[in-house]
Amino acid sequence: MQSRWLDLRFLIGILFTVYGIVLAIYGAVSDPRTPSLHWNIDLWWGLVSLVFGLLFLIVSIARRPNDET
């Protein structure tokens, strides 16, 4: 378990997943009358960050190095 916290893919995955969740929620509850170029940028970038973070988490869990302790 300790080696998982040292894996940068896992940490980046957690960071982007949390950031994506917060940004997507903010974009979903913010005022829809103030879009940027008729797009809700916060919502879309939140979803992109969420997918990016989940991909990093999936890769870090699927390709876990063998523990030889």
N, CA, C, O and CB atoms as a CASP TS submission, in Angstrom:
PFRMAT TS
TARGET T0000
AUTHOR 0000-0000-0000
METHOD Language model
MODEL 1
PARENT N/A
ATOM      1  N   MET     1       0.819  -1.199   0.000  1.00  0.00           N
ATOM      2  CA  MET     1       0.000   0.000   0.000  1.00  0.00           C
ATOM      3  C   MET     1       0.861   1.261   0.000  1.00  0.00           C
ATOM      4  O   MET     1       0.517   2.259  -0.633  1.00  0.00           O
ATOM      5  CB  MET     1      -0.931  -0.001   1.204  1.00  0.00           C
ATOM      6  N   GLN     2       1.976   1.206   0.710  1.00  0.00           N
ATOM      7  CA  GLN     2       2.833   2.378   0.776  1.00  0.00           C
ATOM      8  C   GLN     2       3.457   2.688  -0.581  1.00  0.00           C
ATOM      9  O   GLN     2       3.656   3.857  -0.911  1.00  0.00           O
ATOM     10  CB  GLN     2       3.921   2.174   1.819  1.00  0.00           C
ATOM     11  N   SER     3       3.768   1.667  -1.371  1.00  0.00           N
ATOM     12  CA  SER     3       4.364   1.915  -2.682  1.00  0.00           C
ATOM     13  C   SER     3       3.375   2.583  -3.636  1.00  0.00           C
ATOM     14  O   SER     3       3.788   3.259  -4.578  1.00  0.00           O
ATOM     15  CB  SER     3       4.865   0.610  -3.286  1.00  0.00           C
ATOM     16  N   ARG     4       2.093   2.403  -3.405  1.00  0.00           N
ATOM     17  CA  ARG     4       1.093   3.061  -4.252  1.00  0.00           C
ATOM     18  C   ARG     4       1.151   4.572  -4.079  1.00  0.00           C
ATOM     19  O   ARG     4       0.972   5.307  -5.050  1.00  0.00           O
ATOM     20  CB  ARG     4      -0.319   2.545  -3.923  1.00  0.00           C
ATOM     21  N   TRP     5       1.396   5.047  -2.869  1.00  0.00           N
ATOM     22  CA  TRP     5       1.465   6.483  -2.620  1.00  0.00           C
ATOM     23  C   TRP     5       2.725   7.106  -3.211  1.00  0.00           C
ATOM     24  O   TRP     5       2.787   8.323  -3.385  1.00  0.00           O
ATOM     25  CB  TRP     5       1.409   6.756  -1.131  1.00  0.00           C
ATOM     26  N   LEU     6       3.727   6.288  -3.521  1.00  0.00           N
ATOM     27  CA  LEU     6       4.944   6.801  -4.137  1.00  0.00           C
ATOM     28  C   LEU     6       4.852   6.822  -5.663  1.00  0.00           C
ATOM     29  O   LEU     6       5.708   7.410  -6.324  1.00  0.00           O
ATOM     30  CB  LEU     6       6.134   5.967  -3.705  1.00  0.00           C
ATOM     31  N   ASP     7       3.837   6.195  -6.220  1.00  0.00           N
ATOM     32  CA  ASP     7       3.652   6.154  -7.670  1.00  0.00           C
ATOM     33  C   ASP     7       3.032   7.475  -8.134  1.00  0.00           C
ATOM     34  O   ASP     7       1.945   7.846  -7.690  1.00  0.00           O
ATOM     35  CB  ASP     7       2.756   4.942  -8.084  1.00  0.00           C
ATOM     36  N   LEU     8       3.725   8.178  -9.028  1.00  0.00           N
ATOM     37  CA  LEU     8       3.239   9.482  -9.480  1.00  0.00           C
ATOM     38  C   LEU     8       1.946   9.385 -10.279  1.00  0.00           C
ATOM     39  O   LEU     8       1.133  10.309 -10.252  1.00  0.00           O
ATOM     40  CB  LEU     8       4.294  10.159 -10.316  1.00  0.00           C
ATOM     41  N   ARG     9       1.748   8.285 -10.983  1.00  0.00           N
ATOM     42  CA  ARG     9       0.499   8.136 -11.742  1.00  0.00           C
ATOM     43  C   ARG     9      -0.697   8.119 -10.802  1.00  0.00           C
ATOM     44  O   ARG     9      -1.741   8.689 -11.116  1.00  0.00           O
ATOM     45  CB  ARG     9       0.527   6.846 -12.590  1.00  0.00           C
ATOM     46  N   PHE    10      -0.554   7.475  -9.660  1.00  0.00           N
ATOM     47  CA  PHE    10      -1.640   7.404  -8.688  1.00  0.00           C
ATOM     48  C   PHE    10      -1.925   8.785  -8.094  1.00  0.00           C
ATOM     49  O   PHE    10      -3.082   9.187  -7.976  1.00  0.00           O
ATOM     50  CB  PHE    10      -1.295   6.402  -7.572  1.00  0.00           C
ATOM     51  N   LEU    11      -0.866   9.509  -7.721  1.00  0.00           N
ATOM     52  CA  LEU    11      -1.051  10.836  -7.130  1.00  0.00           C
ATOM     53  C   LEU    11      -1.637  11.831  -8.130  1.00  0.00           C
ATOM     54  O   LEU    11      -2.513  12.622  -7.779  1.00  0.00           O
ATOM     55  CB  LEU    11       0.277  11.361  -6.600  1.00  0.00           C
ATOM     56  N   ILE    12      -1.160  11.794  -9.365  1.00  0.00           N
ATOM     57  CA  ILE    12      -1.709  12.679 -10.401  1.00  0.00           C
ATOM     58  C   ILE    12      -3.162  12.313 -10.689  1.00  0.00           C
ATOM     59  O   ILE    12      -3.994  13.191 -10.916  1.00  0.00           O
ATOM     60  CB  ILE    12      -0.866  12.597 -11.700  1.00  0.00           C
ATOM     61  N   GLY    13      -3.462  11.027 -10.679  1.00  0.00           N
ATOM     62  CA  GLY    13      -4.839  10.587 -10.884  1.00  0.00           C
ATOM     63  C   GLY    13      -5.772  11.092  -9.808  1.00  0.00           C
ATOM     64  O   GLY    13      -6.877  11.550 -10.102  1.00  0.00           O
ATOM     65  N   ILE    14      -5.335  11.011  -8.556  1.00  0.00           N
ATOM     66  CA  ILE    14      -6.159  11.526  -7.453  1.00  0.00           C
ATOM     67  C   ILE    14      -6.338  13.035  -7.584  1.00  0.00           C
ATOM     68  O   ILE    14      -7.444  13.548  -7.418  1.00  0.00           O
ATOM     69  CB  ILE    14      -5.522  11.181  -6.084  1.00  0.00           C
ATOM     70  N   LEU    15      -5.259  13.740  -7.880  1.00  0.00           N
ATOM     71  CA  LEU    15      -5.308  15.195  -7.994  1.00  0.00           C
ATOM     72  C   LEU    15      -6.285  15.641  -9.084  1.00  0.00           C
ATOM     73  O   LEU    15      -7.137  16.496  -8.841  1.00  0.00           O
ATOM     74  CB  LEU    15      -3.913  15.747  -8.284  1.00  0.00           C
ATOM     75  N   PHE    16      -6.166  15.073 -10.266  1.00  0.00           N
ATOM     76  CA  PHE    16      -7.042  15.475 -11.368  1.00  0.00           C
ATOM     77  C   PHE    16      -8.477  14.996 -11.166  1.00  0.00           C
ATOM     78  O   PHE    16      -9.414  15.674 -11.589  1.00  0.00           O
ATOM     79  CB  PHE    16      -6.502  14.938 -12.684  1.00  0.00           C
ATOM     80  N   THR    17      -8.666  13.851 -10.532  1.00  0.00           N
ATOM     81  CA  THR    17     -10.024  13.374 -10.274  1.00  0.00           C
ATOM     82  C   THR    17     -10.749  14.296  -9.307  1.00  0.00           C
ATOM     83  O   THR    17     -11.896  14.672  -9.547  1.00  0.00           O
ATOM     84  CB  THR    17      -9.997  11.949  -9.719  1.00  0.00           C
ATOM     85  N   VAL    18     -10.087  14.661  -8.218  1.00  0.00           N
ATOM     86  CA  VAL    18     -10.710  15.568  -7.245  1.00  0.00           C
ATOM     87  C   VAL    18     -10.950  16.935  -7.879  1.00  0.00           C
ATOM     88  O   VAL    18     -12.019  17.521  -7.706  1.00  0.00           O
ATOM     89  CB  VAL    18      -9.823  15.710  -5.981  1.00  0.00           C
ATOM     90  N   TYR    19      -9.965  17.443  -8.607  1.00  0.00           N
ATOM     91  CA  TYR    19     -10.113  18.731  -9.279  1.00  0.00           C
ATOM     92  C   TYR    19     -11.254  18.683 -10.301  1.00  0.00           C
ATOM     93  O   TYR    19     -12.029  19.633 -10.408  1.00  0.00           O
ATOM     94  CB  TYR    19      -8.794  19.129  -9.969  1.00  0.00           C
ATOM     95  N   GLY    20     -11.358  17.596 -11.041  1.00  0.00           N
ATOM     96  CA  GLY    20     -12.420  17.454 -12.025  1.00  0.00           C
ATOM     97  C   GLY    20     -13.797  17.398 -11.393  1.00  0.00           C
ATOM     98  O   GLY    20     -14.750  17.979 -11.912  1.00  0.00           O
ATOM     99  N   ILE    21     -13.904  16.694 -10.266  1.00  0.00           N
ATOM    100  CA  ILE    21     -15.192  16.618  -9.565  1.00  0.00           C
ATOM    101  C   ILE    21     -15.610  17.998  -9.078  1.00  0.00           C
ATOM    102  O   ILE    21     -16.754  18.409  -9.268  1.00  0.00           O
ATOM    103  CB  ILE    21     -15.112  15.633  -8.376  1.00  0.00           C
ATOM    104  N   VAL    22     -14.679  18.713  -8.447  1.00  0.00           N
ATOM    105  CA  VAL    22     -14.998  20.047  -7.925  1.00  0.00           C
ATOM    106  C   VAL    22     -15.374  20.998  -9.059  1.00  0.00           C
ATOM    107  O   VAL    22     -16.353  21.736  -8.950  1.00  0.00           O
ATOM    108  CB  VAL    22     -13.805  20.617  -7.132  1.00  0.00           C
ATOM    109  N   LEU    23     -14.612  20.984 -10.131  1.00  0.00           N
ATOM    110  CA  LEU    23     -14.877  21.898 -11.242  1.00  0.00           C
ATOM    111  C   LEU    23     -16.171  21.544 -11.972  1.00  0.00           C
ATOM    112  O   LEU    23     -16.902  22.441 -12.392  1.00  0.00           O
ATOM    113  CB  LEU    23     -13.709  21.883 -12.222  1.00  0.00           C
ATOM    114  N   ALA    24     -16.464  20.262 -12.129  1.00  0.00           N
ATOM    115  CA  ALA    24     -17.708  19.858 -12.789  1.00  0.00           C
ATOM    116  C   ALA    24     -18.922  20.224 -11.939  1.00  0.00           C
ATOM    117  O   ALA    24     -19.941  20.667 -12.471  1.00  0.00           O
ATOM    118  CB  ALA    24     -17.699  18.347 -13.073  1.00  0.00           C
ATOM    119  N   ILE    25     -18.821  20.043 -10.636  1.00  0.00           N
ATOM    120  CA  ILE    25     -19.933  20.432  -9.757  1.00  0.00           C
ATOM    121  C   ILE    25     -20.129  21.944  -9.797  1.00  0.00           C
ATOM    122  O   ILE    25     -21.260  22.425  -9.864  1.00  0.00           O
ATOM    123  CB  ILE    25     -19.675  19.961  -8.300  1.00  0.00           C
ATOM    124  N   TYR    26     -19.035  22.687  -9.756  1.00  0.00           N
ATOM    125  CA  TYR    26     -19.137  24.146  -9.838  1.00  0.00           C
ATOM    126  C   TYR    26     -19.765  24.576 -11.163  1.00  0.00           C
ATOM    127  O   TYR    26     -20.603  25.477 -11.195  1.00  0.00           O
ATOM    128  CB  TYR    26     -17.748  24.791  -9.675  1.00  0.00           C
ATOM    129  N   GLY    27     -19.360  23.937 -12.242  1.00  0.00           N
ATOM    130  CA  GLY    27     -19.930  24.270 -13.542  1.00  0.00           C
ATOM    131  C   GLY    27     -21.400  23.904 -13.649  1.00  0.00           C
ATOM    132  O   GLY    27     -22.162  24.575 -14.344  1.00  0.00           O
ATOM    133  N   ALA    28     -21.800  22.840 -12.962  1.00  0.00           N
ATOM    134  CA  ALA    28     -23.197  22.407 -13.020  1.00  0.00           C
ATOM    135  C   ALA    28     -24.114  23.314 -12.204  1.00  0.00           C
ATOM    136  O   ALA    28     -25.276  23.501 -12.565  1.00  0.00           O
ATOM    137  CB  ALA    28     -23.320  20.975 -12.524  1.00  0.00           C
ATOM    138  N   VAL    29     -23.607  23.878 -11.114  1.00  0.00           N
ATOM    139  CA  VAL    29     -24.468  24.696 -10.259  1.00  0.00           C
ATOM    140  C   VAL    29     -24.278  26.192 -10.474  1.00  0.00           C
ATOM    141  O   VAL    29     -24.998  26.990  -9.873  1.00  0.00           O
ATOM    142  CB  VAL    29     -24.212  24.364  -8.816  1.00  0.00           C
ATOM    143  N   SER    30     -23.330  26.592 -11.313  1.00  0.00           N
ATOM    144  CA  SER    30     -23.118  28.024 -11.543  1.00  0.00           C
ATOM    145  C   SER    30     -24.227  28.589 -12.431  1.00  0.00           C
ATOM    146  O   SER    30     -25.042  27.852 -12.985  1.00  0.00           O
ATOM    147  CB  SER    30     -21.734  28.274 -12.189  1.00  0.00           C
ATOM    148  N   ASP    31     -24.232  29.883 -12.546  1.00  0.00           N
ATOM    149  CA  ASP    31     -25.267  30.580 -13.305  1.00  0.00           C
ATOM    150  C   ASP    31     -25.145  30.246 -14.797  1.00  0.00           C
ATOM    151  O   ASP    31     -24.126  30.562 -15.411  1.00  0.00           O
ATOM    152  CB  ASP    31     -25.167  32.111 -13.082  1.00  0.00           C
ATOM    153  N   PRO    32     -26.163  29.615 -15.386  1.00  0.00           N
ATOM    154  CA  PRO    32     -26.066  29.226 -16.800  1.00  0.00           C
ATOM    155  C   PRO    32     -26.185  30.408 -17.763  1.00  0.00           C
ATOM    156  O   PRO    32     -25.959  30.249 -18.962  1.00  0.00           O
ATOM    157  CB  PRO    32     -27.139  28.215 -17.123  1.00  0.00           C
ATOM    158  N   ARG    33     -26.533  31.579 -17.255  1.00  0.00           N
ATOM    159  CA  ARG    33     -26.691  32.741 -18.132  1.00  0.00           C
ATOM    160  C   ARG    33     -25.367  33.434 -18.431  1.00  0.00           C
ATOM    161  O   ARG    33     -25.339  34.397 -19.197  1.00  0.00           O
ATOM    162  CB  ARG    33     -27.649  33.731 -17.508  1.00  0.00           C
ATOM    163  N   THR    34     -24.269  32.964 -17.843  1.00  0.00           N
ATOM    164  CA  THR    34     -22.978  33.599 -18.089  1.00  0.00           C
ATOM    165  C   THR    34     -21.996  32.622 -18.724  1.00  0.00           C
ATOM    166  O   THR    34     -20.914  32.392 -18.184  1.00  0.00           O
ATOM    167  CB  THR    34     -22.400  34.152 -16.787  1.00  0.00           C
ATOM    168  N   PRO    35     -22.365  32.046 -19.864  1.00  0.00           N
ATOM    169  CA  PRO    35     -21.426  31.119 -20.507  1.00  0.00           C
ATOM    170  C   PRO    35     -20.349  31.877 -21.277  1.00  0.00           C
ATOM    171  O   PRO    35     -20.521  33.045 -21.626  1.00  0.00           O
ATOM    172  CB  PRO    35     -22.175  30.164 -21.453  1.00  0.00           C
ATOM    173  N   SER    36     -19.271  31.213 -21.526  1.00  0.00           N
ATOM    174  CA  SER    36     -18.199  31.776 -22.340  1.00  0.00           C
ATOM    175  C   SER    36     -18.339  31.199 -23.743  1.00  0.00           C
ATOM    176  O   SER    36     -18.136  30.003 -23.950  1.00  0.00           O
ATOM    177  CB  SER    36     -16.782  31.464 -21.730  1.00  0.00           C
ATOM    178  N   LEU    37     -18.680  32.036 -24.691  1.00  0.00           N
ATOM    179  CA  LEU    37     -18.927  31.620 -26.074  1.00  0.00           C
ATOM    180  C   LEU    37     -20.009  30.548 -26.166  1.00  0.00           C
ATOM    181  O   LEU    37     -19.909  29.623 -26.973  1.00  0.00           O
ATOM    182  CB  LEU    37     -17.641  31.104 -26.702  1.00  0.00           C
ATOM    183  N   HIS    38     -21.020  30.675 -25.355  1.00  0.00           N
ATOM    184  CA  HIS    38     -22.161  29.760 -25.304  1.00  0.00           C
ATOM    185  C   HIS    38     -21.776  28.349 -24.860  1.00  0.00           C
ATOM    186  O   HIS    38     -22.478  27.388 -25.174  1.00  0.00           O
ATOM    187  CB  HIS    38     -22.823  29.696 -26.660  1.00  0.00           C
ATOM    188  N   TRP    39     -20.690  28.221 -24.149  1.00  0.00           N
ATOM    189  CA  TRP    39     -20.257  26.939 -23.585  1.00  0.00           C
ATOM    190  C   TRP    39     -20.053  27.142 -22.093  1.00  0.00           C
ATOM    191  O   TRP    39     -19.611  28.203 -21.654  1.00  0.00           O
ATOM    192  CB  TRP    39     -18.941  26.411 -24.274  1.00  0.00           C
ATOM    193  N   ASN    40     -20.373  26.134 -21.335  1.00  0.00           N
ATOM    194  CA  ASN    40     -20.075  26.169 -19.906  1.00  0.00           C
ATOM    195  C   ASN    40     -18.677  25.572 -19.720  1.00  0.00           C
ATOM    196  O   ASN    40     -18.522  24.362 -19.552  1.00  0.00           O
ATOM    197  CB  ASN    40     -21.162  25.380 -19.064  1.00  0.00           C
ATOM    198  N   ILE    41     -17.679  26.432 -19.751  1.00  0.00           N
ATOM    199  CA  ILE    41     -16.278  26.004 -19.743  1.00  0.00           C
ATOM    200  C   ILE    41     -15.942  25.232 -18.474  1.00  0.00           C
ATOM    201  O   ILE    41     -15.223  24.235 -18.536  1.00  0.00           O
ATOM    202  CB  ILE    41     -15.351  27.213 -19.877  1.00  0.00           C
ATOM    203  N   ASP    42     -16.447  25.671 -17.331  1.00  0.00           N
ATOM    204  CA  ASP    42     -16.145  24.985 -16.072  1.00  0.00           C
ATOM    205  C   ASP    42     -16.664  23.552 -16.085  1.00  0.00           C
ATOM    206  O   ASP    42     -15.980  22.635 -15.629  1.00  0.00           O
ATOM    207  CB  ASP    42     -16.749  25.748 -14.890  1.00  0.00           C
ATOM    208  N   LEU    43     -17.846  23.365 -16.596  1.00  0.00           N
ATOM    209  CA  LEU    43     -18.420  22.020 -16.646  1.00  0.00           C
ATOM    210  C   LEU    43     -17.624  21.119 -17.580  1.00  0.00           C
ATOM    211  O   LEU    43     -17.297  19.988 -17.221  1.00  0.00           O
ATOM    212  CB  LEU    43     -19.882  22.080 -17.095  1.00  0.00           C
ATOM    213  N   TRP    44     -17.312  21.608 -18.770  1.00  0.00           N
ATOM    214  CA  TRP    44     -16.601  20.773 -19.738  1.00  0.00           C
ATOM    215  C   TRP    44     -15.177  20.465 -19.298  1.00  0.00           C
ATOM    216  O   TRP    44     -14.732  19.324 -19.425  1.00  0.00           O
ATOM    217  CB  TRP    44     -16.580  21.450 -21.090  1.00  0.00           C
ATOM    218  N   TRP    45     -14.453  21.454 -18.786  1.00  0.00           N
ATOM    219  CA  TRP    45     -13.090  21.182 -18.332  1.00  0.00           C
ATOM    220  C   TRP    45     -13.091  20.333 -17.073  1.00  0.00           C
ATOM    221  O   TRP    45     -12.150  19.576 -16.837  1.00  0.00           O
ATOM    222  CB  TRP    45     -12.341  22.486 -18.080  1.00  0.00           C
ATOM    223  N   GLY    46     -14.132  20.449 -16.264  1.00  0.00           N
ATOM    224  CA  GLY    46     -14.258  19.561 -15.115  1.00  0.00           C
ATOM    225  C   GLY    46     -14.427  18.116 -15.549  1.00  0.00           C
ATOM    226  O   GLY    46     -13.828  17.212 -14.965  1.00  0.00           O
ATOM    227  N   LEU    47     -15.242  17.897 -16.572  1.00  0.00           N
ATOM    228  CA  LEU    47     -15.431  16.537 -17.078  1.00  0.00           C
ATOM    229  C   LEU    47     -14.167  16.002 -17.744  1.00  0.00           C
ATOM    230  O   LEU    47     -13.835  14.826 -17.594  1.00  0.00           O
ATOM    231  CB  LEU    47     -16.592  16.499 -18.066  1.00  0.00           C
ATOM    232  N   VAL    48     -13.460  16.862 -18.478  1.00  0.00           N
ATOM    233  CA  VAL    48     -12.202  16.439 -19.105  1.00  0.00           C
ATOM    234  C   VAL    48     -11.168  16.085 -18.038  1.00  0.00           C
ATOM    235  O   VAL    48     -10.482  15.070 -18.153  1.00  0.00           O
ATOM    236  CB  VAL    48     -11.654  17.551 -20.035  1.00  0.00           C
ATOM    237  N   SER    49     -11.055  16.909 -17.009  1.00  0.00           N
ATOM    238  CA  SER    49     -10.110  16.624 -15.922  1.00  0.00           C
ATOM    239  C   SER    49     -10.495  15.360 -15.172  1.00  0.00           C
ATOM    240  O   SER    49      -9.624  14.595 -14.757  1.00  0.00           O
ATOM    241  CB  SER    49     -10.041  17.801 -14.951  1.00  0.00           C
ATOM    242  N   LEU    50     -11.779  15.136 -14.997  1.00  0.00           N
ATOM    243  CA  LEU    50     -12.246  13.929 -14.321  1.00  0.00           C
ATOM    244  C   LEU    50     -11.886  12.682 -15.119  1.00  0.00           C
ATOM    245  O   LEU    50     -11.402  11.704 -14.549  1.00  0.00           O
ATOM    246  CB  LEU    50     -13.760  13.994 -14.098  1.00  0.00           C
ATOM    247  N   VAL    51     -12.113  12.702 -16.412  1.00  0.00           N
ATOM    248  CA  VAL    51     -11.764  11.550 -17.256  1.00  0.00           C
ATOM    249  C   VAL    51     -10.252  11.333 -17.269  1.00  0.00           C
ATOM    250  O   VAL    51      -9.788  10.196 -17.186  1.00  0.00           O
ATOM    251  CB  VAL    51     -12.286  11.754 -18.701  1.00  0.00           C
ATOM    252  N   PHE    52      -9.488  12.409 -17.370  1.00  0.00           N
ATOM    253  CA  PHE    52      -8.028  12.316 -17.366  1.00  0.00           C
ATOM    254  C   PHE    52      -7.525  11.714 -16.052  1.00  0.00           C
ATOM    255  O   PHE    52      -6.651  10.847 -16.057  1.00  0.00           O
ATOM    256  CB  PHE    52      -7.402  13.706 -17.589  1.00  0.00           C
ATOM    257  N   GLY    53      -8.073  12.171 -14.941  1.00  0.00           N
ATOM    258  CA  GLY    53      -7.669  11.638 -13.646  1.00  0.00           C
ATOM    259  C   GLY    53      -8.056  10.186 -13.472  1.00  0.00           C
ATOM    260  O   GLY    53      -7.286   9.401 -12.919  1.00  0.00           O
ATOM    261  N   LEU    54      -9.242   9.816 -13.936  1.00  0.00           N
ATOM    262  CA  LEU    54      -9.665   8.417 -13.837  1.00  0.00           C
ATOM    263  C   LEU    54      -8.805   7.512 -14.708  1.00  0.00           C
ATOM    264  O   LEU    54      -8.520   6.377 -14.325  1.00  0.00           O
ATOM    265  CB  LEU    54     -11.133   8.277 -14.235  1.00  0.00           C
ATOM    266  N   LEU    55      -8.388   7.997 -15.872  1.00  0.00           N
ATOM    267  CA  LEU    55      -7.483   7.207 -16.715  1.00  0.00           C
ATOM    268  C   LEU    55      -6.145   6.973 -16.016  1.00  0.00           C
ATOM    269  O   LEU    55      -5.601   5.870 -16.069  1.00  0.00           O
ATOM    270  CB  LEU    55      -7.254   7.910 -18.064  1.00  0.00           C
ATOM    271  N   PHE    56      -5.620   7.994 -15.368  1.00  0.00           N
ATOM    272  CA  PHE    56      -4.375   7.831 -14.626  1.00  0.00           C
ATOM    273  C   PHE    56      -4.554   6.842 -13.477  1.00  0.00           C
ATOM    274  O   PHE    56      -3.673   6.018 -13.230  1.00  0.00           O
ATOM    275  CB  PHE    56      -3.890   9.183 -14.091  1.00  0.00           C
ATOM    276  N   LEU    57      -5.675   6.912 -12.779  1.00  0.00           N
ATOM    277  CA  LEU    57      -5.916   5.975 -11.680  1.00  0.00           C
ATOM    278  C   LEU    57      -6.041   4.544 -12.186  1.00  0.00           C
ATOM    279  O   LEU    57      -5.507   3.619 -11.574  1.00  0.00           O
ATOM    280  CB  LEU    57      -7.179   6.367 -10.916  1.00  0.00           C
ATOM    281  N   ILE    58      -6.735   4.358 -13.289  1.00  0.00           N
ATOM    282  CA  ILE    58      -6.903   3.012 -13.849  1.00  0.00           C
ATOM    283  C   ILE    58      -5.561   2.442 -14.278  1.00  0.00           C
ATOM    284  O   ILE    58      -5.271   1.274 -14.022  1.00  0.00           O
ATOM    285  CB  ILE    58      -7.874   3.036 -15.044  1.00  0.00           C
ATOM    286  N   VAL    59      -4.742   3.258 -14.929  1.00  0.00           N
ATOM    287  CA  VAL    59      -3.428   2.784 -15.367  1.00  0.00           C
ATOM    288  C   VAL    59      -2.537   2.472 -14.169  1.00  0.00           C
ATOM    289  O   VAL    59      -1.810   1.479 -14.184  1.00  0.00           O
ATOM    290  CB  VAL    59      -2.753   3.829 -16.271  1.00  0.00           C
ATOM    291  N   SER    60      -2.583   3.298 -13.143  1.00  0.00           N
ATOM    292  CA  SER    60      -1.721   3.054 -11.986  1.00  0.00           C
ATOM    293  C   SER    60      -2.151   1.822 -11.207  1.00  0.00           C
ATOM    294  O   SER    60      -1.306   1.142 -10.624  1.00  0.00           O
ATOM    295  CB  SER    60      -1.718   4.264 -11.070  1.00  0.00           C
ATOM    296  N   ILE    61      -3.432   1.521 -11.182  1.00  0.00           N
ATOM    297  CA  ILE    61      -3.899   0.330 -10.469  1.00  0.00           C
ATOM    298  C   ILE    61      -3.676  -0.912 -11.314  1.00  0.00           C
ATOM    299  O   ILE    61      -3.331  -1.967 -10.781  1.00  0.00           O
ATOM    300  CB  ILE    61      -5.388   0.463 -10.100  1.00  0.00           C
ATOM    301  N   ALA    62      -3.869  -0.804 -12.631  1.00  0.00           N
ATOM    302  CA  ALA    62      -3.712  -1.967 -13.505  1.00  0.00           C
ATOM    303  C   ALA    62      -2.253  -2.375 -13.657  1.00  0.00           C
ATOM    304  O   ALA    62      -1.959  -3.567 -13.747  1.00  0.00           O
ATOM    305  CB  ALA    62      -4.307  -1.678 -14.870  1.00  0.00           C
ATOM    306  N   ARG    63      -1.348  -1.432 -13.687  1.00  0.00           N
ATOM    307  CA  ARG    63       0.074  -1.724 -13.880  1.00  0.00           C
ATOM    308  C   ARG    63       0.848  -1.520 -12.587  1.00  0.00           C
ATOM    309  O   ARG    63       1.869  -0.834 -12.559  1.00  0.00           O
ATOM    310  CB  ARG    63       0.660  -0.842 -14.988  1.00  0.00           C
ATOM    311  N   ARG    64       0.363  -2.105 -11.554  1.00  0.00           N
ATOM    312  CA  ARG    64       1.017  -1.977 -10.257  1.00  0.00           C
ATOM    313  C   ARG    64       2.282  -2.818 -10.225  1.00  0.00           C
ATOM    314  O   ARG    64       2.238  -3.990 -10.600  1.00  0.00           O
ATOM    315  CB  ARG    64       0.067  -2.392  -9.122  1.00  0.00           C
ATOM    316  N   PRO    65       3.408  -2.264  -9.789  1.00  0.00           N
ATOM    317  CA  PRO    65       4.635  -3.060  -9.718  1.00  0.00           C
ATOM    318  C   PRO    65       4.539  -4.123  -8.624  1.00  0.00           C
ATOM    319  O   PRO    65       3.817  -3.962  -7.640  1.00  0.00           O
ATOM    320  CB  PRO    65       5.848  -2.151  -9.465  1.00  0.00           C
ATOM    321  N   ASN    66       5.267  -5.188  -8.816  1.00  0.00           N
ATOM    322  CA  ASN    66       5.268  -6.266  -7.828  1.00  0.00           C
ATOM    323  C   ASN    66       6.006  -5.831  -6.574  1.00  0.00           C
ATOM    324  O   ASN    66       7.096  -5.261  -6.638  1.00  0.00           O
ATOM    325  CB  ASN    66       5.908  -7.538  -8.409  1.00  0.00           C
ATOM    326  N   ASP    67       5.395  -6.110  -5.438  1.00  0.00           N
ATOM    327  CA  ASP    67       6.035  -5.808  -4.156  1.00  0.00           C
ATOM    328  C   ASP    67       6.930  -6.965  -3.768  1.00  0.00           C
ATOM    329  O   ASP    67       6.462  -8.095  -3.630  1.00  0.00           O
ATOM    330  CB  ASP    67       4.981  -5.536  -3.049  1.00  0.00           C
ATOM    331  N   GLU    68       8.215  -6.697  -3.591  1.00  0.00           N
ATOM    332  CA  GLU    68       9.161  -7.739  -3.221  1.00  0.00           C
ATOM    333  C   GLU    68       9.726  -7.473  -1.842  1.00  0.00           C
ATOM    334  O   GLU    68      10.945  -7.447  -1.667  1.00  0.00           O
ATOM    335  CB  GLU    68      10.287  -7.838  -4.247  1.00  0.00           C
ATOM    336  N   THR    69       8.868  -7.275  -0.866  1.00  0.00           N
ATOM    337  CA  THR    69       9.344  -7.014   0.493  1.00  0.00           C
ATOM    338  C   THR    69       9.221  -8.211   1.363  1.00  0.00           C
ATOM    339  O   THR    69       9.579  -8.159   2.540  1.00  0.00           O
ATOM    340  CB  THR    69       8.601  -5.881   1.108  1.00  0.00           C
TER
END
